[in-house]
Amino acid sequence: MGPSLPVQEEDRETWFREAIPEDFMGQRVFDPVRRRAREVVRFPTSFPPVLELHGGPSGAIWIRKNTAGAGQVWYAVTREGKELGSLRLPAGRHLLSVGPSELIVWGEDDLGVERIEVYERPAWAGAQGA
């Protein structure tokens, strides 16, 4: 799965966008906070090797290694550490759960409407018990 991933500019921008709202009740009251945060928030140069874990129903472990800003990349590994495969979710999608034959993904469209999507697990995941 490789070493830690470097923090990119898009990762910082995603954090600022999600951590500090653009407006509140139609007012841009957070602009001073946003400007100050850009000056003082120090980001590490790299992310930890693992950002999130999900257990698969057959005992495999799903590991997220990057931020949502670039789209999530998940690796499925056995308990012994053998990599079974990986998948990339588009930016704005987040893996909620790994089911027996499906992946449950949360997403939000351009209008801010949230939705839950169900995808068939990749063939390599089903064949290997992930």
C-alpha positions as CSV (number, residue, x, y, z in Angstrom):
1,M,0.0,0.0,0.0
2,G,3.0,2.3,0.1
3,P,4.1,5.1,2.5
4,S,2.1,8.1,3.7
5,L,0.7,10.3,1.0
6,P,1.7,14.0,0.7
7,V,-0.8,16.7,1.7
8,Q,-1.8,18.5,-1.5
9,E,-3.3,22.0,-2.0
10,E,-6.7,20.5,-2.9
11,D,-6.6,18.7,0.5
12,R,-6.2,22.0,2.3
13,E,-8.9,23.6,0.2
14,T,-11.3,20.7,1.0
15,W,-10.6,21.1,4.7
16,F,-11.3,24.9,4.6
17,R,-14.5,24.4,2.6
18,E,-15.8,21.7,5.0
19,A,-14.6,23.1,8.3
20,I,-15.6,26.8,7.8
21,P,-18.9,27.4,6.0
22,E,-19.1,29.9,3.2
23,D,-22.1,31.7,4.8
24,F,-24.5,31.5,7.7
25,M,-28.2,32.3,7.0
26,G,-27.2,34.1,3.8
27,Q,-24.5,36.2,5.5
28,R,-20.7,35.8,4.8
29,V,-20.0,36.1,8.6
30,F,-17.1,33.6,8.5
31,D,-14.9,35.5,6.0
32,P,-12.6,36.9,8.8
33,V,-12.3,33.5,10.3
34,R,-11.6,31.9,7.0
35,R,-8.8,34.5,6.2
36,R,-7.2,34.1,9.7
37,A,-7.4,30.3,9.4
38,R,-5.5,30.3,6.2
39,E,-2.7,32.3,8.0
40,V,-2.4,30.1,11.1
41,V,-3.6,26.6,10.4
42,R,-0.5,24.5,9.8
43,F,-0.9,21.3,7.9
44,P,1.4,18.3,8.1
45,T,3.4,17.5,5.0
46,S,1.9,14.0,4.7
47,F,-1.1,12.1,5.9
48,P,-0.8,9.1,8.2
49,P,-0.6,5.8,6.3
50,V,-4.2,4.9,7.3
51,L,-7.0,7.4,7.6
52,E,-10.1,5.1,8.0
53,L,-10.9,1.4,8.3
54,H,-13.9,-0.7,7.5
55,G,-14.3,-4.4,8.3
56,G,-15.7,-6.5,5.5
57,P,-18.3,-9.2,6.3
58,S,-15.8,-12.0,5.4
59,G,-13.0,-10.7,7.6
60,A,-11.1,-8.5,5.1
61,I,-10.2,-5.0,6.1
62,W,-10.9,-2.0,3.9
63,I,-8.3,0.8,4.4
64,R,-8.7,4.5,3.2
65,K,-5.3,6.2,2.5
66,N,-6.2,9.6,1.1
67,T,-8.5,12.5,1.6
68,A,-12.0,13.1,0.2
69,G,-10.7,16.1,-1.8
70,A,-9.0,13.9,-4.4
71,G,-11.6,11.2,-4.3
72,Q,-11.2,8.4,-1.8
73,V,-8.9,5.4,-2.5
74,W,-9.7,2.2,-0.6
75,Y,-7.6,-0.9,-0.4
76,A,-8.9,-4.3,0.7
77,V,-6.5,-6.5,2.5
78,T,-6.7,-9.8,4.3
79,R,-6.0,-10.1,8.0
80,E,-2.6,-11.4,7.0
81,G,-1.9,-8.1,5.1
82,K,-2.2,-9.5,1.5
83,E,-3.7,-6.8,-0.7
84,L,-6.8,-8.0,-2.6
85,G,-7.3,-4.9,-4.7
86,S,-8.3,-1.2,-4.6
87,L,-11.0,1.1,-5.8
88,R,-11.3,4.9,-6.1
89,L,-14.5,6.7,-5.3
90,P,-15.0,10.1,-7.0
91,A,-14.6,13.3,-5.1
92,G,-17.7,14.0,-3.0
93,R,-18.4,10.3,-2.3
94,H,-17.7,8.5,0.9
95,L,-17.7,4.8,1.7
96,L,-20.2,4.1,4.5
97,S,-20.2,0.3,4.6
98,V,-19.0,-2.9,3.0
99,G,-21.8,-5.5,2.7
100,P,-21.8,-9.1,1.7
101,S,-22.2,-8.2,-2.0
102,E,-22.4,-4.4,-2.1
103,L,-20.7,-1.2,-1.1
104,I,-22.8,1.6,0.5
105,V,-21.7,5.0,-0.5
106,W,-22.8,8.5,0.6
107,G,-22.8,11.3,-1.9
108,E,-24.0,14.9,-2.4
109,D,-24.9,16.4,-5.7
110,D,-24.1,20.0,-6.9
111,L,-27.3,21.3,-5.3
112,G,-26.3,19.9,-1.9
113,V,-28.8,17.0,-2.0
114,E,-27.5,14.0,-0.1
115,R,-28.0,10.5,-1.3
116,I,-27.1,7.0,-0.5
117,E,-25.9,4.8,-3.4
118,V,-25.5,1.1,-3.5
119,Y,-22.8,-0.5,-5.8
120,E,-22.0,-4.1,-6.4
121,R,-18.7,-5.0,-4.9
122,P,-15.8,-5.4,-7.3
123,A,-15.4,-8.9,-8.7
124,W,-12.0,-9.3,-7.0
125,A,-13.5,-8.4,-3.7
126,G,-16.3,-11.0,-3.9
127,A,-14.0,-13.7,-5.2
128,Q,-11.4,-13.2,-2.4
129,G,-13.9,-12.9,0.5
130,A,-13.4,-9.2,1.0
